[in-house]
């Protein structure tokens, strides 16, 4: 899908740690490819604009051949003007003692206006990835405020969970992650997520024949779901570089296609697998370079259904909370 036409890429929360890892990868051509110039549009809150200017100075000092321009603004309408892609990274972090409902309400004040700015200003081919947590429901809020944009253009990141699952399984089996296929992360980017190995293969052979159920349910699933917390405990701050890398993977595959290989992405549900239409949930997907397609025709076991139902219940609760607070219709 690479072209020589300059693509305008918005990154919100541009002075933050994830963006700091993300921006240099975008400027290097890691999303659109090595023949497509990019213009970066950096959106921040007013008090972080000066720090963003420092990031822009470093980007310029790197002399990336593909980087044609950098614009810094605290105005979402300016940022998303003619934008082809948006990484929505900036979000309200969860404070001490803050309930999830309060967190959703605070983020609604960010992602609702950004969704409207996307609706009113972005290019027709806009693609949005929400990275800022709670990513799934933040994506829902943004999408609901952009009614003129096809819902499928709004996605949330479960690719980090997908990559974590691949890494844990590769380590367990003593193989390269490139040998693994058909790993899926269903549902929410939260502790309820379901990293699913039911259909996974290693070297074309079933993974489930090579692992025991106790490791799968007692160690693998909770370790993938809790990996973010383990990183915070180990390094004293949250995972930034791996989150940025996963965001690049998500957008690269969306733009360039997956050649039929499954990856995981959170999309507005079309009702597949009984997941209520509209909520933004992780699915097994492929990309043809234009749009994500949910992998169809999987026969779910009772275990899969139970785990998916648990994470969907949380997503429905989050949707109901933001609806009750008037953040979506």
Residue, then its C-alpha position, 0 to 999 in steps of 0.5 A: x500500500x506504500x505510495x510516494x504521496x506524503x502521509x499525515x500522521x497524528x500522534x497525541x500525547x506526543x511528549x510522553x514516553x510511548x510517543x518518544x519511542x513511537x515517533x522515531x519509528x514512524x519517521x523511519x518509515x516503519x509504518x507506511x514503508x521506505x518509499x512513503x514520506x510522512x508529515x508528523x502532527x504532534x498533539x499535546x496539552x498546552x503545558x506539554x507543548x514545550x517538551x514536545x518542541x524538544x522531541x521535534x528538535x531530536x526528530x529533526x536532528x536525526x535527519x530522517x529522509x522520509x520526514x517532510x514536516x513536523x507540526x506541534x499544536x494543542x488544537x485537535x482540529x488543527x492536528x487532525x486536519x487532512x490526517x491519514x492516520x492517528x495514534x491516540x496515545x495521550x490519556x488520563x492515567x489512573x490515579x491512586x484510589x480512582x475508580x474505573x468509572x472515574x477513569x472512563x469519565x475523565x478519558x471521555x473528556x479527551x476522546x470525545x472531542x478528539x473523535x469529533x475533530x477526526x470526524x470534522x477534519x481528517x482525510x477520507x482514508x483516516x485510520x485510528x489506533x487508540x493506545x491510551x488506556x482504557x484503550x477499548x472503551x476510549x476507542x468506542x468513545x472516539x468512534x461514537x463522536x465521529x459518526x461520519x467516519x466508518x466505524x471500522x476505521x477506529x481500532x484499539x491496541x491488543x497487539x501488545x498483548x498478542x506480542x506478549x503471548x507470542x513471546x511467552x509461548x516461544x520461550x516455553x517451547x524454545x522456538x522463534x516467535x516467527x514459527x508461531x501462528x494463529x495466536x489470538x487475544x480476545x476482548x479487553x486490554x485488561x486483566x480479563x483479556x483472553x490470550x487464546x492458544x486453541x488454534x495456535x500452531x508451531x511449525x504447522x503443528x498444534x500448540x495444544x498438543x505440546x503444552x499442558x492445560x495447567x500451564x496454559x490456564x494457571x501460568x500463561x494466561x495470567x502472565x500475559x494479562x499481568x505483564x504490564x504490572x510486572x514491568x511496572x514493578x521491575x522498572x518503576x514505570x510502565x511499558x513504553x518501548x514495547x507498547x510503541x513497537x506493538x502500535x507500529x506492528x498494528x498500523x504496519x499490518x493494517x497498511x501493508x496487509x498480513x498475507x493471510x496470517x492472523x494477528x489480534x486487533x480490537x475492532x468495533x464488533x459486527x456481532x461475530x462470535x456473539x460479541x455484542x455489536x459496536x463494542x470494541x473487542x479484540x478478535x483474530x483478524x487479517x488485513x488486506x492492506x485496506x481493512x481488517x477482516x475478522x477471522x470467521x468460522x471458528x468453532x468455539x469450545x466451552x472454555x473459549x466461550x467462558x473466557x470470552x464471555x468474561x471479558x465481554x462482560x467487562x466491555x459491556x459494563x464499561x460501555x454502560x458506564x460511559x453511556x450513563x455519563x452521557x459520553x456516548x448515546 
